[in-house]
Amino acid sequence: MRFIWRTPVLFLLLGTVWGSSFIAIDMGLQTAPPLTFAAWRYLIAGGLLLAYSGTTTRRWLPRSGAALTEVIIIAVFLIAAYHALLYTGQLTVAAPVAAVLVNLSPIFTAIIAVLWMGQRYDRVAIAGFITGLIGVAIVAISPGVGLRVDGVGMLLIIGAGLSFAVGSLLTSTRTDGTPLLIIHGWGMLVGAALLAGGAVVTGEPVAGVTWGWSGGLALVYLAVASSIFGFLMFYELLSRIPTAELNLVGYIQPIAAAMLGWVIFGHDVALTTVLGFAVIAIGFVLVHHTSVEPVLAAHRRQVRLAQQVSLYAIDPVDPQTDQPSKTGSSSARVETAD
C-alpha cells in the first residue's frame, strides 16, 4: 500500500498531539478540579467545532431523532463519562500510565461486541483478550519510578476506556445523514453541560477557577489542538488509510506522553510499565488479527487492498459528505481520544 509522505507524517503528528494531551491534563489539574477542567475544555471545543461546521457546511443543528440520539450517546459516554473518569483518575495516576490504560478501549469494544452483539472470535482473539488483561496487571504492579500510580485511579481510567468502548459501539452504525461535524460539536457542548452539572453537584467551583498561565495554556491546547485539530486530522486520515491501521495511532500516545513527561516533569518510566504497554499492544493485535493481517500483507505486496478492512465491519462514511468512503470506518474511535 503506497502512501505519500503527508500520510505517515499526519499519523505521527496525530499520535503525538493526542499523547501530549495526557501531559496537558496533568498540567491543568494542578490549577483546576477535574470536572470543571473537562467542562471548560469541551465548551470551548464544541463551540469552535460548530462554528467551523457552520462555515463549511452551512448547517448548525441536528434535524432528526436519530441525530439527536447520536448526540446524546456521544455526550454521555464519549465526552462526559469518559473525561470525568479519566481526569479524576489522573489526579493519582501519571500521564504515561493513563495513556497506557486507555488503550484497553479497543479490547473492551471487542469484548462488549461478544457479550452484547453476539459477535464471535477465534482462539487467537480470545488469547488477545487474556494478553491485554495480563498487560494491565503488569502495569498495575509496576514500581512506577517517579510516577504517580494508584489502584483507585487506575480503575477510574479503565472505567473511562470502558465508557468509550460502549459509546463507540452505540455510534458505530449511522442511520442519519447529519454531518459528523455537527453531531460531534453538539455532543461536546451537551457533554460539557453534563460535566458542569457534575462539577456543581460535587462542589467544584465551575466559574471561580484561577487558571494561571500553565492551566490556561493546557486548557487552550486541549480544546484547540487535541479536540479540534485532532478531530480533523483523525477524519482526514480516515479517508486515506484503513481503520485497522489508523487505530494503531493509539500506541504512539503512551510513547509521546512518556517522552514529554520526562522532559516537562522529569518522570522516569519504569521498564515494567513499558513491558505492560507492549503486552497490551500485542493483545490488541491478536484480538483484531483478522483486520490487521490483510493490511500488513498489502504493505508487503505494496498493493492497495481490494476491499478495505474495518475493525467492527461497519460501512465507512466520509465525515463531510456522509457518503461511503474508500477507506476507514466511521466506527473508529481512537481518542483514545484523552
N, C-alpha and C positions, 0 to 999 in steps of 0.2 A: 504494500500500500504506500503510495507516494504522497508526501506532504510537502508543501512549500515551507520555507523556513519560518514563516509567521505562525504556523500552527504549533510547532513544538515550543516556540518562544512564548506564545499566548498560554499554552498549557502550563509551562513552568511559572509564568507570572501569576496565573490564577491560583496555583497551589501555594505560592509564596504569599500572596495577598491574604488568602484565607488562613494560612498558617500563622501569619503575623497578627491575625485578629485575636488569637488567644492571648498574645502578649499585650495587645491594646486593651483587652478586657481586664487583664491583671492591673494595668496602669489606671484604668478608670475606676476600678473597685477600691482603689486607695483613697478616692475622694467622694464617691457616690455609692449608696446602697444598691444591691443587685437589681431589684425590680424597677426602681426608679431609673437606673442607668439604662437598662434594656428598653424601657418605655420611651425615653427620650431618643434613643437611637432609632427606633422604628417609627416614631412620629416624624422625625426629620427624613428618614429614608423613604417612607411611604409617600410623603408629600412631594419629594423630589421625583420619585418614580411616576406618580400620577401626572405631574407637570410635564415630564418627558413624554409620557403616553399621549397626553392631550395635544402636544406639539406635533408628534409624529403620526398619530392615527386619527386625530380629531375626535376621539372618544374618551369619555371620562368615567362613565358609570356602567356597572354590570346590569344587563337588561333582561335577565331571565332567572327563574328559580334555580336552575342548575348552576348558573354562575354565582348566585348568592350562596348556594350550598358550598361551592368550592372555596369561596372567600372565607366562610366560617371555618371550614376544615383547616385551611392554611393558618388562619388567625389563632385557632385554638391549639393545634398540635405542632405546627412548624414555627410559629412565632412565640406565642405566649408560654405554653408549657415547656417547650424546648429551651427557650432562653431563660426562663425563670429557674429551671433546674440547673442549666449549665452555669449561669452566673453565680447562683448560690453555691454550687459545688466548687467553683473556682475560688471561693473565699478561703478554702482549706486545701485545695489541690492545685499545684503549679501548672502553668500553661502547657509545657510539653507533655505532661502526663494526661491532662484533659484532652489534648489533641489526639493522643493515642486511643483513649477510651471512646470518644465519639465515633471513631472509625469502626466500632461494632455495629453501627446503624445498618449497613448493607446485610450483615449476617442476621440481625434481628428481623429485617424485612423478609428474608428468605424463610426464617422460622415461622413468622406470622403467616406467610403465604401457605405454608404446610398446614398449620392448625386451623386457619380461618377460611382459606380459599380452596383447600383440598389439593394443592399442588404437591407433586411427588418429586423426591430427589433420590439419586442413586447412592451407592455406598460411599463413593468419593466425596459427594456433597455432605453426607452425614458425618464423615470424618472431618470435613471442614468446620462443621458446627462445633465439634468437640475440640478441634485445634484452636478455634477462636476463643473458647472458654479457657483453655489452658493458657493462652496468651494473656488474658485478663488476670488470671491467677498469678502469673509471673510478675506482671506489673504491680499487683497488689502486695506481693511480698518483697518487692524491690526496696533496697535501703534508701533510694531516692536521695543520693548525696546532694545537699544544697537545695533540695526541692521540698515543697510542702506536699505531703501525701497523707490523706485522712480517709478512713474507711467510709464514714457517712458521706463525705464529699464525693468519693468515688461512686458510691451508689446513686447519688443525685445525678452525676454526669452520665452514668449508664442509663438511668431513667430518661435523661434528655435524649439519648440515642434511640431509646425505645419509642418515645413520643414521636420523634422524627420518622421512624420506620412506619408507625401507624399512619401518620399523615401522608407519607409518600404513597402507601398502598391505597388509601382512600381517594387520592387525587391522581392515581396512575392511569385511569381511563377517562378521557374527556368526552363529554357529550354535548358541549356547548361551543359556539364559535367566538365567544368573547376573547379578545387578545389577552395573552398572558400578562402583559404589562399592567393592564387594568386589574386583573384578578390578583396579582401579587401586590400591587400598590395598595388596593383596599384591604387585602389580607394583612399587610404590615400596619396600616392605620388601625384596623379593628384589634389586631394583636397588641398594639401599643396601648389602646384603651383598656384592654383586659389586664395588661401588666400594670398600668397606672392604678386600676382598681385594686389589684392585689397589693400594690405598694401602700395604698391608703389603709386597707384592712390590716396590714401588718405594722402600721405605724411609721412607715418610711416617709421622709419629707420630700414629696414629689416636686414641689416648687421652691423649696428652700435650700437647694444644694449649692455649696460653694465649690465650683469645679476646679479652679486653679488652672494653670497652663497645661499641666500634664493630663488632667481629667478632660479638659475641653478639647485638647488635641486628640485624645483617644476617642472621644465621642464623635468628633467630625470625621476622623479616619474610618471608624466603624460604619457610620451612616453613609458616607460617600464612597470610599474606596471599597470596603468589603461588601456592603449591601447593594449599592447601585452599580459601580463598575464591575464588581464580582458577578452580579446577576447578568449583566450584558455580556461579559466575557464568557460566562458559562454557556449561554444560549448561542453565542457565536461559535464556540467550539462544538456545541451540539449539532450544528449544521455542517460540520466538517468531518467529525470522527465518530465512530460507533460508541454507543453508550458504555459497552463493556470496557472500552479503553478510557473513556472520559472519567468513569468512576474511579480509576486509579489515581486521579488527581488528589484524592483524599490521603494518599500515602506520601505526598510531598509535604502536607501540612505539619505533621509532627517534626519533620526534619527542619522546616523553616522555623517552627516555634522553638525548637531546642537551640538552634543557632542564634536566633535573636534573643532568647532568654539568657544565653551565655554572654552575648555582647552587652545587653542592656542591664540585666540584673546580676550577672556573674554566676548564673546557675550552672552547675556541673551535672550532667545527666548520667545516672548510673548505667553500667553495662547491662544489668538485668532489665532495666526499662527498655533499652534498645532491643534486647533479645525478645522481650514480651511483645513489643510492637511488630517485630519481624514475624513472630508466630501468628499474631492476629492477621497480618497481611497474607501469610500462607493460607490461613483459614478462609479468608475472603476468596482467594484464587480457587481453592478447592470447592467451595460452595458454588461458585459460578464458573466452574471449569468448562461447561458446555458452551458458555458465551465467550470466554476468554480464548479458548483453543482456536476457533476459526480466525480470530483477529491475529493471533500470533502466527498462524500458518500463512495468512495473507501477507504479513510483513516479510516472512521468509521467502515467499514466492515473488514479492514485490508486485503483486497484482491487487486490484480492487475486489472486495467481496462482491459476489453476485447478489447476495441478499444480506443486508445489514443486520447486525445482531443487537438485540435488546435484552437486558438482564431480566426483565419481567415480561417479555413477549408482548409489549404494548406497541401499537402502531405509533410511530413518531410523528410529531407535528412541528411546523415552523412557528416560533413564538410571535412573529409579526403578522403572518397571514393565517395561522392556524390551519394550514394545508399540510398534507403529508410531506415530511422531509425526506431527503435522500439518506440521511444518516441519523444516528442517535435515537433517543426516545424521550418523550415528554415526561416520562416517569422518573427520569434521572434526578435524584435529589442528593447532591454531594455535600453541601454545607454542613455536607458535613458541614454546608454550612455553617458554626461559630456563632 
